[in-house]
Amino acid sequence: MTMSPNCGTEALPTTPCCRGLARLRIGGSAAVPLLALTLLGCMLGSLCIGAYPVPLTDVGKILLGLSLPEPLRPAASWSDAEFAAVQVIRLPRILLAVLAGGGLGISGAALQGMMRNPLVGPDLMGISSGAACGGILAILFDWPSWGLLAAAFSGGFLALASAWMLARLSRGGGILPLILAGVVVAAFFTAVHGLIQYTADPENKLPTMVYWLIGSFAGATPAKVDILAPPVLIGGGMLLMLRWRINLLSLGDLDAASLGVRSAGLRWTIVALVSLIVAAQVAVSGIVGWVGLIVPHFARMLAGPDHRRLLPAAALTGAIFLLITDDIARTVVTQELPIGILTAGLGTPIFAFLFWRLQAKGWSHD
Amino acid sequence: MIEPAIRFDNLGHAYRPGRWVFRHCSAQLERGRVLALLGPNGRGKTTLLRLLLGAMKASEGSLVVQGRTAFVPQLFQVGFDYSVLDMVLMGRARHIGLLSQPSARDEAAALAALDRFGLADLARRPFHELSGGQRQMTIFARALVSDADILILDEPTSALDLKNQALVLDWIQRLAGSDGLTVLFSTHHPHHALEVADDALLMLGESDFAHGPASTVLTEDNLHALYGIPLRRLAFQHGGETMETVAAVWRNAASA
């Protein structure tokens, strides 16, 4: 048998939706630097805005004053109130929002890639509920901040591992068992933390628990930044190093095994890193839902599906998204809105749209 | 004596204790040869491929696979819109450290493999947008770039039109012939096995197998036992050459 090595050039038609997304795509190499610049601009802008506006020039001088040694610092042209607004109130809050958003974005992208499923996220998989359960247990027993972090991490890891194992019990596999397993686990942990709240002291512990669960960056302090930064930077850094391996995992176990990839160990490593990041985020700012689910989709539109570019893009997009949402939460109305409510309000319609779009695309792989 | 690329003795697998998919399966495949694996649905072809790929451990028996394997699954879709180049690049996984990223050299190797299959111009296109035949060729390129010694294909011609089926079969022969790869493929088409395979393994029953040179094993009796319908081996002339094919007798197949 002899044939030309060149196979037919007929191709499947692309859907209008695919073409639309392709137009939005910035291009692999440009997306990440552009997003990094945007984040920097958003951070500077966020330092300026608020109930007490501070001019950009003063913000710049204050930041230089904070970062340069004594002889090089610019002359103080700002008031004490401006300094307090930038350094004491806004800077920790902005850093917290950036770290939380970046962590949730990269976690969501890693989970979606690893599970070959664009409709999973830390919240749907029950990690946030598990971490919240651990957290309010820590509040109930007056554990110190590291105890709260450890309890939140243990809860988050337990929830994700349970959801994953439950989904594996389904012989058919596929998208639905995975989502249902996450829903079941999230419901279980929600019931458990409901029970803990029911037994909590209504005068003292209960309000703390409820406020913490809603999710907010209002109580941001440098100490909270210190708690959140190491898990996000270490966990996120390791996920970045594994980003190309996530491409391989997204092919499925059999295909990955044939390429020499030891899927099981790699998956558990990613699960542990994601749990660490999400649990740390929940520990310092409560449940901030939907970010890990929807942000990777925006990042994918901008940087493409290759996880080598997607993971850094998702981290930056998550940081920008949560920073802007927090700016809205603290500036739009006099009474500050809890960010968890805002992200849920934005996330549900976006999720509905994504679900509809994937159905329209004929998502069919297992 | 030449060491076979694949050898298994008394191989058996059960997903649940006592519920054997198959057992007492023995065969070997020498380097550079092509083996076709045939059996009805549910007889355990995919299970056997999974065992050969090391994705599962056999419940009993011994299995030796000498060399790197590469897998070409049935026509499939990937969950994400990776480019054709990204797909082929994944074949370099064994050459790239756990925490490393593919280098320019890996990318050049992937492009060279795509070029061999006439797909270099499509390297930046989304994999999903390719035709079925182009997708299979991309996965062949991925296997080639992995420097595999053994190519394992799961029903590689399913869901392809006749032209692309011929293309896939042609490449199986080329990769075994000129590249010296050992190839094992599962199929529901006995005529494909007769056309390109040196050897065939027929999974007739839970513990009943026929293994040997394809032209010897693919008898009308064996094929009837395999599929439960009459099949005929037919000889015909093409380009001055006598060729053989297998045709199924479809009439009254439901009551056969």
Interface residues (C-beta under 8 A of the other chain):
Chain A: M1 T2 M3 S4 P5 N6 C7 G8 T9 E10 A11 L12 T14 C18 G113 R116 N117 P118 M241 L242 R243 W244 R245 N247 L248 S250 L251 D253 L254 D255 A257 S258 L259 G260 V261 R300 G304 P305 D306 R308 W363 S364 H365
Chain B: R50 L53 G54 A55 R68 T69 A70 F71 P73 F76 Q77 V78 G79 F80 D81 Y82 S83 D86 M90 G91 A93 R94 I96 L98 L99 S100 Q101 P102 R116 F117 G118 L119 R125 P126 H128 E129 L130 S131 G133 Q134 M137 S146 I152 K163 N164 A166 L167 L169 D170 W171 Q173 E195 V196
